[in-house]
Amino acid sequence: MAPEESVGNVRLLRSFERRFLAARPLRSFPWQSLEEKLKESPDSELLREILQKTVKHPVCVQHPPSVKYIRCFLSELIRKHEAVHTEPLDELYEALAKILIAEESTQCYRSYLLPSGTPLTLSESTAIVSHGTTGLVTWDAALYLAEWAIENPAVFTHRTVLELGSGAGFTGLAICKMCHPKAYIFSDCHSRVLEQLRGNVLLNDLSLEPDATTDAERPLVTVAQLDWEVATVTELSAFQPDIIIAADVLYCPEVILSLVGVLQKFASCHRNQAPDVYVAFTLRNPETCQLFITEIGQARIQWEVVPPREQKLFPYEEYLETSILKLIL
């Protein structure tokens, strides 16, 4: 195999691995590149390698995506194989036969490989909106904010971080693993989200108070119930954060007004220096974004756009603009 062909195969395998483990939409996979390589090579070794990097990956075996997702992925892989090969590949059909008899669950897993190669795994709901909340899945702005944090660890190192609207917990778990905060507080208002958050923290080998150890390498992790509508200055003062972050929380006017309100309370309750605030969002509705800018302006909260992260680490689509604003309370 020529060196350039080997490099191309490595990139292709990496793309399949990361997208499959994170259960990204099948349309986002590099199917065309796979077809071209299958036409160039008469054997099925590349397909075997893809199986090892996806369905047979140790992370998938332990924490698989949904049964439906795996079935659709294997069906598409078989279609690509059959389009260019006459001999069937037994491993593909065996994997499909196994998944056809598997039972579907209401929970599934998404796994993301950190720069160290360590997997970060989340248990998520198979429904986008489940139990009246969107917080049971991971949204793209959370991935974007995590990438930026990993590139800027000094912002979080040895500091107390409070995350508003933590959802499934991806951003916070990435920061805990890669940025060495002193303490990290996940927060949300929905009981089912909080239950899932606690499970995801433990799933990724982090401890929760009061069971936290005194290991200096690990942050003190807390999962707190926080309702922006009713939170008091006294309640917020107890958190004492150095940094406040939030991702994908600008999705409707009511939530935006509540967010600005709780930030105003934080501005009034700090003892020494006000915490820095970083809000990541995907621009889906310009009017919603403009409402947030208007409201923080009226609240006399200064803001600036954070320079974009330099490297994409996690698989998500970039057809929508994602940004981070730094707020100065």
C-alpha positions in Angstrom: 0.0 0.0 0.0 1.4 3.4 -1.0 2.1 5.8 1.9 -0.6 8.3 0.7 -3.1 5.5 0.5 -2.3 4.4 4.0 -2.7 7.9 5.3 -6.1 8.2 3.5 -7.3 4.9 5.1 -6.3 6.1 8.5 -8.2 9.3 8.1 -11.2 7.4 6.8 -11.2 4.9 9.6 -10.8 7.7 12.2 -13.8 9.5 10.7 -16.0 6.4 10.8 -14.8 5.6 14.3 -15.5 9.0 15.8 -18.8 9.5 14.0 -20.1 6.0 14.8 -19.2 6.1 18.5 -20.9 9.5 18.8 -23.9 8.2 16.9 -23.8 11.1 14.4 -26.4 11.1 11.5 -25.4 8.5 8.9 -25.6 11.1 6.2 -22.5 12.8 7.8 -20.3 9.7 7.2 -17.7 9.8 4.3 -19.6 7.2 2.3 -18.4 8.6 -1.1 -14.7 8.2 0.0 -15.4 4.7 1.1 -17.0 3.8 -2.2 -14.0 5.1 -4.1 -11.6 3.1 -1.9 -13.7 0.0 -2.3 -13.6 0.3 -6.0 -9.8 0.7 -5.9 -9.2 -2.3 -3.7 -10.6 -5.8 -4.6 -10.3 -7.2 -1.1 -12.6 -6.5 2.0 -9.9 -5.7 4.5 -10.9 -2.0 4.7 -14.5 -3.1 5.6 -13.1 -5.4 8.3 -11.1 -2.6 9.7 -14.2 -0.3 9.7 -16.1 -3.0 11.6 -13.4 -3.2 14.2 -13.4 0.6 14.6 -17.2 0.8 14.9 -19.6 -2.1 15.8 -16.8 -4.2 17.3 -15.0 -1.3 19.0 -14.5 -2.0 22.7 -16.3 1.2 23.6 -19.3 0.2 21.5 -19.4 -3.3 22.9 -19.5 -1.9 26.4 -21.7 1.2 25.7 -23.5 0.8 22.4 -25.5 3.4 20.5 -29.2 2.6 19.9 -30.0 -0.7 18.3 -31.8 1.1 15.5 -28.7 3.2 14.8 -26.4 0.2 14.6 -28.8 -1.7 12.4 -29.1 1.3 9.9 -25.3 1.7 9.9 -24.6 -2.0 9.1 -27.3 -2.0 6.4 -25.7 1.0 4.7 -22.2 -0.6 5.0 -23.6 -3.8 3.4 -25.1 -1.8 0.6 -21.7 -0.1 -0.1 -20.0 -3.5 0.0 -22.5 -5.2 -2.3 -22.3 -2.4 -4.9 -18.6 -3.2 -5.6 -18.0 -6.8 -4.4 -19.5 -10.0 -5.6 -18.3 -12.1 -2.7 -20.3 -11.6 0.5 -18.4 -10.6 3.7 -19.5 -12.9 6.4 -18.5 -10.6 9.2 -20.9 -7.9 8.0 -23.9 -10.3 7.8 -23.1 -11.9 11.1 -23.0 -8.5 12.8 -26.3 -7.5 11.3 -28.0 -10.8 12.2 -26.9 -10.3 15.8 -28.3 -6.8 16.0 -31.6 -7.8 14.4 -32.5 -9.9 17.4 -31.4 -7.3 20.0 -34.0 -5.4 22.0 -34.2 -1.6 21.7 -33.8 0.5 24.9 -35.1 4.0 25.8 -31.5 4.8 26.7 -28.4 4.7 24.5 -24.8 5.8 24.6 -22.7 8.3 22.7 -18.9 8.2 23.2 -16.4 10.9 22.2 -12.7 10.3 22.1 -10.7 13.0 23.9 -7.3 14.2 22.5 -5.7 11.7 24.9 -7.7 8.9 23.2 -9.7 8.3 26.4 -13.4 7.9 25.7 -16.0 10.2 27.3 -19.3 8.3 27.3 -22.7 9.7 27.9 -26.0 7.9 28.5 -28.7 9.7 26.6 -32.4 9.4 25.9 -33.2 7.9 22.4 -35.9 10.7 22.0 -34.8 14.3 21.3 -37.5 15.7 23.5 -38.2 13.3 26.4 -40.0 13.9 29.7 -40.7 17.5 28.8 -37.0 18.5 28.4 -34.3 18.8 25.7 -31.6 18.3 28.3 -31.3 14.6 27.9 -29.2 14.8 24.8 -26.0 16.6 23.8 -26.2 19.6 21.5 -23.5 20.9 19.1 -22.7 24.1 21.1 -21.7 21.9 24.0 -19.2 20.1 21.8 -17.9 23.5 20.5 -17.5 24.9 24.0 -15.7 21.8 25.1 -13.3 22.1 22.2 -12.6 25.7 23.1 -12.1 24.8 26.8 -9.6 22.1 25.9 -7.6 24.6 23.8 -7.7 27.1 26.7 -7.3 25.1 29.9 -5.8 28.0 31.8 -9.3 29.6 31.9 -10.5 26.7 34.1 -7.4 25.3 35.9 -7.6 25.4 39.7 -10.8 27.3 39.5 -14.4 26.7 40.6 -16.7 26.3 37.5 -20.5 26.5 37.6 -22.3 25.3 34.5 -25.9 26.5 33.9 -28.2 24.1 32.1 -25.7 21.2 32.0 -27.9 18.8 30.1 -26.3 15.4 29.5 -23.1 16.8 30.9 -20.6 16.6 28.0 -18.9 20.0 28.3 -18.4 19.7 32.1 -17.1 16.1 31.8 -14.6 17.2 29.1 -13.4 20.2 31.3 -13.1 17.9 34.4 -11.0 15.4 32.3 -8.8 17.9 30.4 -8.7 21.3 32.2 -8.1 20.4 35.9 -10.6 22.7 37.6 -10.6 22.8 41.4 -14.3 22.2 41.6 -17.0 21.7 39.0 -20.7 22.3 39.6 -23.2 20.8 37.1 -26.6 22.3 37.4 -30.1 22.0 35.9 -33.7 22.3 37.0 -35.3 19.1 35.6 -35.2 16.1 37.9 -34.7 13.6 35.1 -31.8 15.6 33.7 -30.2 15.7 37.2 -30.6 12.0 37.5 -28.9 11.4 34.2 -26.2 13.9 35.0 -25.3 12.0 38.2 -25.1 8.7 36.2 -22.9 10.2 33.5 -20.5 11.7 36.1 -20.1 8.2 37.7 -19.9 6.6 34.3 -16.8 8.6 33.5 -15.0 7.7 36.8 -15.6 10.9 38.6 -16.8 11.1 42.1 -19.7 13.0 43.5 -19.8 14.8 46.9 -19.9 13.7 49.6 -18.2 10.6 48.3 -15.4 12.6 46.6 -11.9 11.6 47.5 -9.1 14.0 48.3 -7.3 13.2 45.1 -5.7 16.5 44.0 -5.8 15.4 40.4 -9.6 15.2 40.3 -12.0 18.1 40.8 -14.6 18.2 43.5 -17.8 17.5 41.5 -21.3 18.5 42.5 -24.7 18.1 40.7 -27.0 20.8 41.9 -30.7 21.6 41.2 -31.0 25.2 40.1 -34.1 26.8 38.8 -33.3 30.2 37.3 -36.8 31.5 37.9 -36.8 31.1 41.6 -33.1 31.1 42.6 -32.4 33.7 45.3 -29.2 35.7 45.7 -28.5 33.8 48.9 -28.8 30.5 47.1 -26.5 31.7 44.3 -23.9 33.2 46.7 -23.3 29.7 48.1 -21.8 28.5 44.8 -18.9 31.0 44.8 -17.9 30.3 41.1 -14.9 31.8 39.5 -16.3 30.8 36.0 -19.8 30.4 34.8 -20.5 28.6 31.5 -23.6 27.6 29.6 -24.1 26.0 26.2 -27.2 25.9 23.9 -29.5 27.6 26.4 -30.6 30.5 24.1 -33.5 28.6 22.4 -36.6 30.6 23.4 -37.4 34.0 24.8 -38.6 32.8 28.2 -35.4 30.9 28.9 -33.3 33.9 27.7 -35.1 36.3 30.1 -34.6 33.8 33.0 -30.9 33.4 32.1 -30.3 37.2 32.1 -32.1 37.4 35.4 -30.0 34.8 37.1 -26.8 36.4 35.7 -27.9 39.8 37.2 -28.3 38.1 40.6 -24.8 36.6 40.3 -23.5 40.1 39.5 -25.0 41.4 42.8 -23.9 38.5 45.0 -20.1 38.1 44.4 -17.9 38.9 47.3 -14.7 39.9 45.6 -14.3 39.6 41.8 -17.3 38.8 39.6 -17.1 35.5 37.8 -16.3 35.4 34.1 -19.2 34.0 32.0 -19.0 32.1 28.8 -22.1 31.4 26.8 -21.9 29.1 23.7 -24.8 29.0 21.2 -25.6 27.8 17.7 -27.2 30.5 15.6 -30.5 28.9 14.6 -32.8 31.9 15.0 -31.2 35.3 14.6 -34.1 37.0 16.4 -33.5 34.8 19.5 -29.8 35.7 19.5 -30.6 39.4 19.1 -33.0 39.2 22.0 -30.2 37.9 24.2 -27.9 40.7 23.1 -30.6 43.3 23.7 -31.4 41.9 27.2 -27.8 41.7 28.4 -27.3 45.3 27.1 -30.3 46.5 29.1 -28.9 44.7 32.1 -25.6 46.6 31.6 -23.7 43.4 31.1 -20.8 43.9 28.8 -19.9 41.2 26.3 -17.3 40.3 23.6 -17.0 37.5 21.1 -14.5 34.9 22.0 -12.0 34.0 19.2 -13.1 30.7 17.6 -11.4 27.5 18.6 -8.6 26.4 16.2 -9.1 22.7 16.0 -12.1 20.5 15.6 -11.9 17.6 18.0 -15.4 16.2 18.0 -17.7 15.1 15.2 -20.6 17.5 14.6 -21.9 19.5 11.6 -20.7 23.0 11.0 -23.3 24.2 8.6 -24.8 26.4 11.4 -22.7 29.1 13.0 -21.6 28.5 16.6 -20.1 31.2 18.8 -19.0 31.9 22.3 -19.7 35.2 24.1 -17.7 36.2 27.1 -19.9 38.3 29.5 -18.4 40.7 32.1 -20.8 41.0 35.0 
